[in-house]
Amino acid sequence: MRAWAFLKGLWQGADGAAGEAVDPVRAKAAKRLDRLATVDVLNWADEVGSGLARALDDYRKQATPESLLEAHRGAQSLLGVLDVLSRREA
C-alpha cells in the first residue's frame, strides 16, 4: 500500500504541470505507449511492474546503484503508463 501511495504521489507531483520537468524515461515510455492499444499498454505495464519488483528485491539483497537505477527506470516507465491511460480517459 505504501508503494502505491508513493507512486501516486510521483505521478501527481511531476506530470508536467506548473513547468515541472518530466523524467526522460517517463516521457519516452508515454510517447511509445501512446501508439498501442490499451490492452497492450496494460500488458506492458505488467511486465515492467514485475521488473520493478525484481529490481527492488535485488536492491534489498544487495544495495547497488545499478539495482536502484533499474527500479527508478521501472517506476518512471509505469508513470508513463499512467500518463497515457489518463489522457485516454480525458
C-alpha positions, 0 to 999 in steps of 0.5 A: 500500500505504501508503494502505491501511495508513493507512486501516486504521489510521483505521478501527481507531483511531476506530470508536467504541470506548473513547468515541472520537468518530466523524467526522460524515461517517463516521457519516452515510455508515454510517447511509445505507449501512446501508439498501442492499444490499451490492452497492450499498454496494460500488458506492458505495464505488467511486465515492467511492474514485475521488473520493478519488483525484481529490481527492488528485491535485488536492491534489498539483497544487495544495495547497488546503484545499478539495482536502484537505477533499474527500479527508478527506470521501472517506476518512471516507465509505469508513470508513463503508463499512467500518463497515457491511460489518463489522457485516454480517459480525458 
